[in-house]
Amino acid sequence: MPRLLDNKKKLLEIIVCPICHKKLFLNLKKTKLICFIDKVFFPIKEGIPVLLKNSANKINKKL
Ligand SMILES: [Zn+2]
């Protein structure tokens, strides 16, 4: 596996929800990180996840 891909995978593994500190999940379009426990999502802006409590958006429809 190329090193770059490996690093990316590791990065995703350590991304946790800033509210409950559980693992976050990427949506299919890879534009959001979703916490199914808090039922919120965090935006990904220009490839960088915005993991701030005040940028959490409530999930009110099926993603
Ligand atoms: Zn959470």
N, CA, C, O and the ligand as a Tripos MOL2 file, in Angstrom:
@<TRIPOS>MOLECULE
protein
  253   251    64     0     0
PROTEIN
NO_CHARGES

@<TRIPOS>ATOM
      1 N           0.8570   -1.2070    0.0000 N.3       1 MET1
      2 CA          0.0000    0.0000    0.0000 C.3       1 MET1
      3 C           0.8910    1.2550    0.0000 C.2       1 MET1
      4 O           1.8370    1.3440    0.7830 O.2       1 MET1
      5 N           0.5880    2.2170   -0.8740 N.am      2 PRO2
      6 CA          1.4140    3.4400   -0.8890 C.3       2 PRO2
      7 C           1.3500    4.1660    0.4530 C.2       2 PRO2
      8 O           0.3310    4.1490    1.1430 O.2       2 PRO2
      9 N           2.4400    4.7890    0.7950 N.am      3 ARG3
     10 CA          2.5450    5.4370    2.0990 C.3       3 ARG3
     11 C           1.4900    6.5320    2.3050 C.2       3 ARG3
     12 O           0.9270    6.6700    3.3910 O.2       3 ARG3
     13 N           1.2310    7.3090    1.2380 N.am      4 LEU4
     14 CA          0.2740    8.4090    1.3510 C.3       4 LEU4
     15 C          -1.1090    7.8840    1.7400 C.2       4 LEU4
     16 O          -1.7730    8.4320    2.6200 O.2       4 LEU4
     17 N          -1.5250    6.8170    1.0680 N.am      5 LEU5
     18 CA         -2.8330    6.2230    1.3390 C.3       5 LEU5
     19 C          -2.8860    5.7010    2.7770 C.2       5 LEU5
     20 O          -3.8880    5.8390    3.4780 O.2       5 LEU5
     21 N          -1.7820    5.1060    3.1810 N.am      6 ASP6
     22 CA         -1.6850    4.5640    4.5230 C.3       6 ASP6
     23 C          -1.8580    5.6700    5.5680 C.2       6 ASP6
     24 O          -2.5590    5.4930    6.5640 O.2       6 ASP6
     25 N          -1.2030    6.8240    5.3220 N.am      7 ASN7
     26 CA         -1.3120    7.9510    6.2420 C.3       7 ASN7
     27 C          -2.7440    8.4590    6.3270 C.2       7 ASN7
     28 O          -3.2500    8.7860    7.4010 O.2       7 ASN7
     29 N          -3.3850    8.5160    5.1540 N.am      8 LYS8
     30 CA         -4.7670    8.9950    5.1160 C.3       8 LYS8
     31 C          -5.6700    8.0970    5.9490 C.2       8 LYS8
     32 O          -6.5380    8.5650    6.6870 O.2       8 LYS8
     33 N          -5.4460    6.8110    5.8140 N.am      9 LYS9
     34 CA         -6.2640    5.8470    6.5570 C.3       9 LYS9
     35 C          -6.0700    6.0500    8.0620 C.2       9 LYS9
     36 O          -7.0290    6.0420    8.8340 O.2       9 LYS9
     37 N          -4.8340    6.2270    8.4510 N.am     10 LYS10
     38 CA         -4.5370    6.4310    9.8700 C.3      10 LYS10
     39 C          -5.1950    7.7070   10.3900 C.2      10 LYS10
     40 O          -5.6950    7.7530   11.5140 O.2      10 LYS10
     41 N          -5.1830    8.7460    9.5430 N.am     11 LEU11
     42 CA         -5.7830   10.0260    9.9310 C.3      11 LEU11
     43 C          -7.2690    9.8420   10.2150 C.2      11 LEU11
     44 O          -7.7920   10.3320   11.2160 O.2      11 LEU11
     45 N          -7.9380    9.1260    9.3120 N.am     12 LEU12
     46 CA         -9.3750    8.9020    9.4940 C.3      12 LEU12
     47 C          -9.6700    8.1090   10.7580 C.2      12 LEU12
     48 O         -10.6850    8.3280   11.4190 O.2      12 LEU12
     49 N          -8.7900    7.2010   11.0810 N.am     13 GLU13
     50 CA         -9.0130    6.3660   12.2600 C.3      13 GLU13
     51 C          -8.9760    7.1580   13.5610 C.2      13 GLU13
     52 O          -9.5830    6.7610   14.5560 O.2      13 GLU13
     53 N          -8.2580    8.2860   13.5480 N.am     14 ILE14
     54 CA         -8.1450    9.0520   14.7920 C.3      14 ILE14
     55 C          -9.1280   10.2210   14.8520 C.2      14 ILE14
     56 O          -9.1620   10.9640   15.8330 O.2      14 ILE14
     57 N          -9.9380   10.3790   13.7790 N.am     15 ILE15
     58 CA        -10.9270   11.4550   13.8050 C.3      15 ILE15
     59 C         -12.1200   11.0240   14.6530 C.2      15 ILE15
     60 O         -12.8110   10.0570   14.3330 O.2      15 ILE15
     61 N         -12.3440   11.7500   15.7240 N.am     16 VAL16
     62 CA        -13.4580   11.4240   16.6140 C.3      16 VAL16
     63 C         -14.3530   12.6440   16.7930 C.2      16 VAL16
     64 O         -13.9540   13.7860   16.5630 O.2      16 VAL16
     65 N         -15.5590   12.3560   17.2070 N.am     17 CYS17
     66 CA        -16.5350   13.4040   17.4580 C.3      17 CYS17
     67 C         -16.0670   14.2850   18.6200 C.2      17 CYS17
     68 O         -15.6690   13.7620   19.6610 O.2      17 CYS17
     69 N         -16.1070   15.6210   18.4600 N.am     18 PRO18
     70 CA        -15.6900   16.5080   19.5610 C.3      18 PRO18
     71 C         -16.7040   16.5380   20.7050 C.2      18 PRO18
     72 O         -16.4170   17.0600   21.7820 O.2      18 PRO18
     73 N         -17.8880   15.9780   20.4640 N.am     19 ILE19
     74 CA        -18.9310   15.9900   21.5030 C.3      19 ILE19
     75 C         -18.8660   14.7220   22.3510 C.2      19 ILE19
     76 O         -18.7920   14.7870   23.5780 O.2      19 ILE19
     77 N         -18.8950   13.5540   21.6740 N.am     20 CYS20
     78 CA        -18.9480   12.2970   22.4330 C.3      20 CYS20
     79 C         -17.6350   11.4970   22.3450 C.2      20 CYS20
     80 O         -17.4780   10.4870   23.0300 O.2      20 CYS20
     81 N         -16.6980   11.9530   21.5030 N.am     21 HIS21
     82 CA        -15.3920   11.3080   21.3430 C.3      21 HIS21
     83 C         -15.4610    9.8940   20.7970 C.2      21 HIS21
     84 O         -14.5700    9.0800   21.0370 O.2      21 HIS21
     85 N         -16.5360    9.6040   20.0530 N.am     22 LYS22
     86 CA        -16.6390    8.3250   19.3540 C.3      22 LYS22
     87 C         -16.2340    8.5250   17.8950 C.2      22 LYS22
     88 O         -16.0900    9.6500   17.4150 O.2      22 LYS22
     89 N         -16.0550    7.3930   17.2070 N.am     23 LYS23
     90 CA        -15.6120    7.4450   15.8130 C.3      23 LYS23
     91 C         -16.6410    8.1330   14.9160 C.2      23 LYS23
     92 O         -17.8490    7.9460   15.0630 O.2      23 LYS23
     93 N         -16.1210    8.9390   13.9760 N.am     24 LEU24
     94 CA        -16.9760    9.5860   12.9950 C.3      24 LEU24
     95 C         -16.9630    8.7930   11.6940 C.2      24 LEU24
     96 O         -16.0050    8.0730   11.4120 O.2      24 LEU24
     97 N         -18.0150    8.9230   10.9110 N.am     25 PHE25
     98 CA        -18.1370    8.1970    9.6460 C.3      25 PHE25
     99 C         -18.2860    9.1740    8.4960 C.2      25 PHE25
    100 O         -19.0470   10.1380    8.5780 O.2      25 PHE25
    101 N         -17.5420    8.9120    7.4070 N.am     26 LEU26
    102 CA        -17.6650    9.7150    6.1920 C.3      26 LEU26
    103 C         -18.9650    9.3850    5.4740 C.2      26 LEU26
    104 O         -19.3740    8.2250    5.4320 O.2      26 LEU26
    105 N         -19.6170   10.3950    4.9080 N.am     27 ASN27
    106 CA        -20.7460   10.0970    4.0300 C.3      27 ASN27
    107 C         -20.2050    9.6490    2.6610 C.2      27 ASN27
    108 O         -19.0030    9.7120    2.4020 O.2      27 ASN27
    109 N         -21.1040    9.2050    1.8090 N.am     28 LEU28
    110 CA        -20.6720    8.6240    0.5310 C.3      28 LEU28
    111 C         -19.9350    9.6320   -0.3500 C.2      28 LEU28
    112 O         -18.9810    9.2830   -1.0450 O.2      28 LEU28
    113 N         -20.3850   10.8740   -0.3130 N.am     29 LYS29
    114 CA        -19.7460   11.9130   -1.1400 C.3      29 LYS29
    115 C         -18.4570   12.4430   -0.5140 C.2      29 LYS29
    116 O         -17.7450   13.2430   -1.1210 O.2      29 LYS29
    117 N         -18.1670   11.9880    0.7040 N.am     30 LYS30
    118 CA        -16.9830   12.4210    1.4500 C.3      30 LYS30
    119 C         -16.9590   13.9340    1.6620 C.2      30 LYS30
    120 O         -15.9090   14.5720    1.5770 O.2      30 LYS30
    121 N         -18.1310   14.4900    1.9380 N.am     31 THR31
    122 CA        -18.2340   15.9200    2.1990 C.3      31 THR31
    123 C         -18.6070   16.1980    3.6470 C.2      31 THR31
    124 O         -18.6220   17.3460    4.0920 O.2      31 THR31
    125 N         -18.9110   15.1140    4.3820 N.am     32 LYS32
    126 CA        -19.3570   15.2870    5.7620 C.3      32 LYS32
    127 C         -18.8010   14.1670    6.6180 C.2      32 LYS32
    128 O         -18.5500   13.0640    6.1320 O.2      32 LYS32
    129 N         -18.6100   14.4590    7.8940 N.am     33 LEU33
    130 CA        -18.2890   13.4240    8.8740 C.3      33 LEU33
    131 C         -19.4700   13.3280    9.8200 C.2      33 LEU33
    132 O         -19.9120   14.3200   10.3990 O.2      33 LEU33
    133 N         -19.9670   12.1120    9.9620 N.am     34 ILE34
    134 CA        -21.2290   11.9200   10.6600 C.3      34 ILE34
    135 C         -21.0060   11.2350   12.0020 C.2      34 ILE34
    136 O         -20.2400   10.2770   12.1020 O.2      34 ILE34
    137 N         -21.6890   11.7390   13.0390 N.am     35 CYS35
    138 CA        -21.7470   11.0550   14.3250 C.3      35 CYS35
    139 C         -23.1580   10.5260   14.5030 C.2      35 CYS35
    140 O         -24.1130   11.2950   14.6080 O.2      35 CYS35
    141 N         -23.2810    9.1990   14.5360 N.am     36 PHE36
    142 CA        -24.6080    8.5900   14.6430 C.3      36 PHE36
    143 C         -25.1130    8.6050   16.0870 C.2      36 PHE36
    144 O         -26.2990    8.3790   16.3280 O.2      36 PHE36
    145 N         -24.2450    8.8620   17.0240 N.am     37 ILE37
    146 CA        -24.6470    8.9030   18.4270 C.3      37 ILE37
    147 C         -25.3380   10.2370   18.7370 C.2      37 ILE37
    148 O         -26.4110   10.2730   19.3400 O.2      37 ILE37
    149 N         -24.7040   11.3170   18.3130 N.am     38 ASP38
    150 CA        -25.2960   12.6450   18.5390 C.3      38 ASP38
    151 C         -26.2560   13.0430   17.4270 C.2      38 ASP38
    152 O         -26.9810   14.0300   17.5460 O.2      38 ASP38
    153 N         -26.2580   12.2670   16.3430 N.am     39 LYS39
    154 CA        -27.0650   12.5730   15.1540 C.3      39 LYS39
    155 C         -26.7440   13.9660   14.6130 C.2      39 LYS39
    156 O         -27.6240   14.7910   14.3650 O.2      39 LYS39
    157 N         -25.4420   14.1830   14.4440 N.am     40 VAL40
    158 CA        -24.9680   15.4310   13.8580 C.3      40 VAL40
    159 C         -23.9390   15.1090   12.7770 C.2      40 VAL40
    160 O         -23.3980   14.0050   12.7290 O.2      40 VAL40
    161 N         -23.6770   16.0810   11.9170 N.am     41 PHE41
    162 CA        -22.5710   15.9400   10.9810 C.3      41 PHE41
    163 C         -21.7060   17.1860   10.9950 C.2      41 PHE41
    164 O         -22.1560   18.2880   11.3090 O.2      41 PHE41
    165 N         -20.4490   16.9690   10.6450 N.am     42 PHE42
    166 CA        -19.4890   18.0620   10.5870 C.3      42 PHE42
    167 C         -19.0650   18.2540    9.1390 C.2      42 PHE42
    168 O         -18.8060   17.2700    8.4460 O.2      42 PHE42
    169 N         -18.9870   19.4900    8.6610 N.am     43 PRO43
    170 CA        -18.6310   19.7290    7.2690 C.3      43 PRO43
    171 C         -17.1440   19.4790    7.0160 C.2      43 PRO43
    172 O         -16.3160   19.6100    7.9170 O.2      43 PRO43
    173 N         -16.8250   19.1170    5.7710 N.am     44 ILE44
    174 CA        -15.4290   19.0280    5.3510 C.3      44 ILE44
    175 C         -15.2100   20.1380    4.3410 C.2      44 ILE44
    176 O         -15.7840   20.1200    3.2520 O.2      44 ILE44
    177 N         -14.3820   21.0980    4.7030 N.am     45 LYS45
    178 CA        -14.1440   22.2550    3.8400 C.3      45 LYS45
    179 C         -12.7500   22.1810    3.2370 C.2      45 LYS45
    180 O         -11.7430   22.1850    3.9450 O.2      45 LYS45
    181 N         -12.7190   22.1110    1.8900 N.am     46 GLU46
    182 CA        -11.4560   22.0080    1.1450 C.3      46 GLU46
    183 C         -10.5960   20.8700    1.6730 C.2      46 GLU46
    184 O          -9.3810   20.9950    1.8220 O.2      46 GLU46
    185 N         -11.2670   19.7520    1.9520 N.am     47 GLY47
    186 CA        -10.5540   18.5500    2.3780 C.3      47 GLY47
    187 C         -10.2100   18.4990    3.8480 C.2      47 GLY47
    188 O          -9.6250   17.5250    4.3220 O.2      47 GLY47
    189 N         -10.5710   19.5430    4.5730 N.am     48 ILE48
    190 CA        -10.2370   19.5870    6.0020 C.3      48 ILE48
    191 C         -11.5140   19.5160    6.8370 C.2      48 ILE48
    192 O         -12.3780   20.3870    6.7330 O.2      48 ILE48
    193 N         -11.6310   18.4760    7.6640 N.am     49 PRO49
    194 CA        -12.8250   18.3600    8.5080 C.3      49 PRO49
    195 C         -12.8780   19.4770    9.5470 C.2      49 PRO49
    196 O         -11.8850   19.7760   10.2090 O.2      49 PRO49
    197 N         -14.0480   20.0820    9.6750 N.am     50 VAL50
    198 CA        -14.2390   21.1320   10.6820 C.3      50 VAL50
    199 C         -14.8840   20.4980   11.9030 C.2      50 VAL50
    200 O         -16.1060   20.3720   11.9890 O.2      50 VAL50
    201 N         -14.0340   20.1000   12.8460 N.am     51 LEU51
    202 CA        -14.5210   19.3440   14.0030 C.3      51 LEU51
    203 C         -14.6470   20.2500   15.2260 C.2      51 LEU51
    204 O         -13.9260   20.1140   16.2140 O.2      51 LEU51
    205 N         -15.5850   21.1710   15.1130 N.am     52 LEU52
    206 CA        -15.8580   22.0780   16.2210 C.3      52 LEU52
    207 C         -17.2910   21.8590   16.6760 C.2      52 LEU52
    208 O         -18.1870   21.6340   15.8620 O.2      52 LEU52
    209 N         -17.4970   21.9270   17.9900 N.am     53 LYS53
    210 CA        -18.8430   21.6930   18.5130 C.3      53 LYS53
    211 C         -19.8480   22.6460   17.8780 C.2      53 LYS53
    212 O         -20.9850   22.2590   17.6060 O.2      53 LYS53
    213 N         -19.4380   23.8870   17.6420 N.am     54 ASN54
    214 CA        -20.3960   24.8490   17.0920 C.3      54 ASN54
    215 C         -20.5370   24.7610   15.5760 C.2      54 ASN54
    216 O         -21.2920   25.5310   14.9820 O.2      54 ASN54
    217 N         -19.8150   23.8230   14.9370 N.am     55 SER55
    218 CA        -20.0650   23.5910   13.5120 C.3      55 SER55
    219 C         -20.8290   22.2900   13.2820 C.2      55 SER55
    220 O         -20.9990   21.8540   12.1440 O.2      55 SER55
    221 N         -21.2890   21.6740   14.3700 N.am     56 ALA56
    222 CA        -22.1020   20.4730   14.2650 C.3      56 ALA56
    223 C         -23.4820   20.8230   13.7200 C.2      56 ALA56
    224 O         -24.1320   21.7580   14.1890 O.2      56 ALA56
    225 N         -23.9150   20.0560   12.7210 N.am     57 ASN57
    226 CA        -25.2430   20.2610   12.1310 C.3      57 ASN57
    227 C         -26.1190   19.0710   12.4620 C.2      57 ASN57
    228 O         -25.7020   17.9250   12.2950 O.2      57 ASN57
    229 N         -27.3150   19.3280   12.9250 N.am     58 LYS58
    230 CA        -28.2620   18.2430   13.2400 C.3      58 LYS58
    231 C         -28.6450   17.4870   11.9560 C.2      58 LYS58
    232 O         -28.9040   18.0950   10.9170 O.2      58 LYS58
    233 N         -28.6740   16.1710   12.0490 N.am     59 ILE59
    234 CA        -29.1540   15.3750   10.9320 C.3      59 ILE59
    235 C         -30.6770   15.3220   11.0280 C.2      59 ILE59
    236 O         -31.2370   14.7600   11.9690 O.2      59 ILE59
    237 N         -31.3280   15.9160   10.0410 N.am     60 ASN60
    238 CA        -32.7980   15.8900   10.0810 C.3      60 ASN60
    239 C         -33.3940   15.2330    8.8440 C.2      60 ASN60
    240 O         -34.6060   15.2580    8.6310 O.2      60 ASN60
    241 N         -32.5200   14.6470    8.0340 N.am     61 LYS61
    242 CA        -33.0040   13.8610    6.9050 C.3      61 LYS61
    243 C         -31.9960   12.7580    6.6030 C.2      61 LYS61
    244 O         -30.8620   12.7900    7.0800 O.2      61 LYS61
    245 N         -32.4140   11.8070    5.8260 N.am     62 LYS62
    246 CA        -31.5280   10.6980    5.4740 C.3      62 LYS62
    247 C         -30.3860   11.2010    4.6060 C.2      62 LYS62
    248 O         -30.6010   11.9310    3.6390 O.2      62 LYS62
    249 N         -29.1660   10.8040    4.9620 N.am     63 LEU63
    250 CA        -28.0050   11.2760    4.2020 C.3      63 LEU63
    251 C         -27.7180   10.3820    3.0100 C.2      63 LEU63
    252 O         -26.7740   10.6350    2.2610 O.2      63 LEU63
    253 ZN        -20.7800   12.4090   18.7680 Zn       64 ZN64
@<TRIPOS>BOND
     1     1     2 1
     2     2     3 1
     3     3     4 2
     4     3     5 am
     5     5     6 1
     6     6     7 1
     7     7     8 2
     8     7     9 am
     9     9    10 1
    10    10    11 1
    11    11    12 2
    12    11    13 am
    13    13    14 1
    14    14    15 1
    15    15    16 2
    16    15    17 am
    17    17    18 1
    18    18    19 1
    19    19    20 2
    20    19    21 am
    21    21    22 1
    22    22    23 1
    23    23    24 2
    24    23    25 am
    25    25    26 1
    26    26    27 1
    27    27    28 2
    28    27    29 am
    29    29    30 1
    30    30    31 1
    31    31    32 2
    32    31    33 am
    33    33    34 1
    34    34    35 1
    35    35    36 2
    36    35    37 am
    37    37    38 1
    38    38    39 1
    39    39    40 2
    40    39    41 am
    41    41    42 1
    42    42    43 1
    43    43    44 2
    44    43    45 am
    45    45    46 1
    46    46    47 1
    47    47    48 2
    48    47    49 am
    49    49    50 1
    50    50    51 1
    51    51    52 2
    52    51    53 am
    53    53    54 1
    54    54    55 1
    55    55    56 2
    56    55    57 am
    57    57    58 1
    58    58    59 1
    59    59    60 2
    60    59    61 am
    61    61    62 1
    62    62    63 1
    63    63    64 2
    64    63    65 am
    65    65    66 1
    66    66    67 1
    67    67    68 2
    68    67    69 am
    69    69    70 1
    70    70    71 1
    71    71    72 2
    72    71    73 am
    73    73    74 1
    74    74    75 1
    75    75    76 2
    76    75    77 am
    77    77    78 1
    78    78    79 1
    79    79    80 2
    80    79    81 am
    81    81    82 1
    82    82    83 1
    83    83    84 2
    84    83    85 am
    85    85    86 1
    86    86    87 1
    87    87    88 2
    88    87    89 am
    89    89    90 1
    90    90    91 1
    91    91    92 2
    92    91    93 am
    93    93    94 1
    94    94    95 1
    95    95    96 2
    96    95    97 am
    97    97    98 1
    98    98    99 1
    99    99   100 2
   100    99   101 am
   101   101   102 1
   102   102   103 1
   103   103   104 2
   104   103   105 am
   105   105   106 1
   106   106   107 1
   107   107   108 2
   108   107   109 am
   109   109   110 1
   110   110   111 1
   111   111   112 2
   112   111   113 am
   113   113   114 1
   114   114   115 1
   115   115   116 2
   116   115   117 am
   117   117   118 1
   118   118   119 1
   119   119   120 2
   120   119   121 am
   121   121   122 1
   122   122   123 1
   123   123   124 2
   124   123   125 am
   125   125   126 1
   126   126   127 1
   127   127   128 2
   128   127   129 am
   129   129   130 1
   130   130   131 1
   131   131   132 2
   132   131   133 am
   133   133   134 1
   134   134   135 1
   135   135   136 2
   136   135   137 am
   137   137   138 1
   138   138   139 1
   139   139   140 2
   140   139   141 am
   141   141   142 1
   142   142   143 1
   143   143   144 2
   144   143   145 am
   145   145   146 1
   146   146   147 1
   147   147   148 2
   148   147   149 am
   149   149   150 1
   150   150   151 1
   151   151   152 2
   152   151   153 am
   153   153   154 1
   154   154   155 1
   155   155   156 2
   156   155   157 am
   157   157   158 1
   158   158   159 1
   159   159   160 2
   160   159   161 am
   161   161   162 1
   162   162   163 1
   163   163   164 2
   164   163   165 am
   165   165   166 1
   166   166   167 1
   167   167   168 2
   168   167   169 am
   169   169   170 1
   170   170   171 1
   171   171   172 2
   172   171   173 am
   173   173   174 1
   174   174   175 1
   175   175   176 2
   176   175   177 am
   177   177   178 1
   178   178   179 1
   179   179   180 2
   180   179   181 am
   181   181   182 1
   182   182   183 1
   183   183   184 2
   184   183   185 am
   185   185   186 1
   186   186   187 1
   187   187   188 2
   188   187   189 am
   189   189   190 1
   190   190   191 1
   191   191   192 2
   192   191   193 am
   193   193   194 1
   194   194   195 1
   195   195   196 2
   196   195   197 am
   197   197   198 1
   198   198   199 1
   199   199   200 2
   200   199   201 am
   201   201   202 1
   202   202   203 1
   203   203   204 2
   204   203   205 am
   205   205   206 1
   206   206   207 1
   207   207   208 2
   208   207   209 am
   209   209   210 1
   210   210   211 1
   211   211   212 2
   212   211   213 am
   213   213   214 1
   214   214   215 1
   215   215   216 2
   216   215   217 am
   217   217   218 1
   218   218   219 1
   219   219   220 2
   220   219   221 am
   221   221   222 1
   222   222   223 1
   223   223   224 2
   224   223   225 am
   225   225   226 1
   226   226   227 1
   227   227   228 2
   228   227   229 am
   229   229   230 1
   230   230   231 1
   231   231   232 2
   232   231   233 am
   233   233   234 1
   234   234   235 1
   235   235   236 2
   236   235   237 am
   237   237   238 1
   238   238   239 1
   239   239   240 2
   240   239   241 am
   241   241   242 1
   242   242   243 1
   243   243   244 2
   244   243   245 am
   245   245   246 1
   246   246   247 1
   247   247   248 2
   248   247   249 am
   249   249   250 1
   250   250   251 1
   251   251   252 2
@<TRIPOS>SUBSTRUCTURE
     1 MET1         2 RESIDUE 1 A MET
     2 PRO2         6 RESIDUE 1 A PRO
     3 ARG3        10 RESIDUE 1 A ARG
     4 LEU4        14 RESIDUE 1 A LEU
     5 LEU5        18 RESIDUE 1 A LEU
     6 ASP6        22 RESIDUE 1 A ASP
     7 ASN7        26 RESIDUE 1 A ASN
     8 LYS8        30 RESIDUE 1 A LYS
     9 LYS9        34 RESIDUE 1 A LYS
    10 LYS10       38 RESIDUE 1 A LYS
    11 LEU11       42 RESIDUE 1 A LEU
    12 LEU12       46 RESIDUE 1 A LEU
    13 GLU13       50 RESIDUE 1 A GLU
    14 ILE14       54 RESIDUE 1 A ILE
    15 ILE15       58 RESIDUE 1 A ILE
    16 VAL16       62 RESIDUE 1 A VAL
    17 CYS17       66 RESIDUE 1 A CYS
    18 PRO18       70 RESIDUE 1 A PRO
    19 ILE19       74 RESIDUE 1 A ILE
    20 CYS20       78 RESIDUE 1 A CYS
    21 HIS21       82 RESIDUE 1 A HIS
    22 LYS22       86 RESIDUE 1 A LYS
    23 LYS23       90 RESIDUE 1 A LYS
    24 LEU24       94 RESIDUE 1 A LEU
    25 PHE25       98 RESIDUE 1 A PHE
    26 LEU26      102 RESIDUE 1 A LEU
    27 ASN27      106 RESIDUE 1 A ASN
    28 LEU28      110 RESIDUE 1 A LEU
    29 LYS29      114 RESIDUE 1 A LYS
    30 LYS30      118 RESIDUE 1 A LYS
    31 THR31      122 RESIDUE 1 A THR
    32 LYS32      126 RESIDUE 1 A LYS
    33 LEU33      130 RESIDUE 1 A LEU
    34 ILE34      134 RESIDUE 1 A ILE
    35 CYS35      138 RESIDUE 1 A CYS
    36 PHE36      142 RESIDUE 1 A PHE
    37 ILE37      146 RESIDUE 1 A ILE
    38 ASP38      150 RESIDUE 1 A ASP
    39 LYS39      154 RESIDUE 1 A LYS
    40 VAL40      158 RESIDUE 1 A VAL
    41 PHE41      162 RESIDUE 1 A PHE
    42 PHE42      166 RESIDUE 1 A PHE
    43 PRO43      170 RESIDUE 1 A PRO
    44 ILE44      174 RESIDUE 1 A ILE
    45 LYS45      178 RESIDUE 1 A LYS
    46 GLU46      182 RESIDUE 1 A GLU
    47 GLY47      186 RESIDUE 1 A GLY
    48 ILE48      190 RESIDUE 1 A ILE
    49 PRO49      194 RESIDUE 1 A PRO
    50 VAL50      198 RESIDUE 1 A VAL
    51 LEU51      202 RESIDUE 1 A LEU
    52 LEU52      206 RESIDUE 1 A LEU
    53 LYS53      210 RESIDUE 1 A LYS
    54 ASN54      214 RESIDUE 1 A ASN
    55 SER55      218 RESIDUE 1 A SER
    56 ALA56      222 RESIDUE 1 A ALA
    57 ASN57      226 RESIDUE 1 A ASN
    58 LYS58      230 RESIDUE 1 A LYS
    59 ILE59      234 RESIDUE 1 A ILE
    60 ASN60      238 RESIDUE 1 A ASN
    61 LYS61      242 RESIDUE 1 A LYS
    62 LYS62      246 RESIDUE 1 A LYS
    63 LEU63      250 RESIDUE 1 A LEU
    64 ZN64       253 GROUP 0 **** ****
